[in-house]
């Protein structure tokens, strides 16, 4: 049976989806972009700040499911410019223990919602 995960500490969905769905012990998050959950305004100062906002949104969703980044087993990162990869990776990597970091893919795409530069989704297991 699926359980819908929602927290006000992450941006509210702006379409027919939920922040995350928990099936037994597995959490599937929707992709997060750099929306400030308090204002629903985009945080696009620079790629590091944007990535940090995305990761903080994901952290809030994980916490709402009683999980942390240690529970994450897979991430999908979608970026507009592969030239930003090193800067994104530095921020992203600060949220994980390198020895237990999840599997992931990073893909450059043509366009993302609201013309942001990065979107990340995760799968986590308790």
Beta strands, then each sheet from edge to edge (+ up, - down):
strand 1: 2-5
strand 2: 20-23
strand 3: 26-29
strand 4: 72-79
strand 5: 103-108
strand 6: 118-125
sheet 1: 1+ 2- 3+ 6- 4+ 5+
end
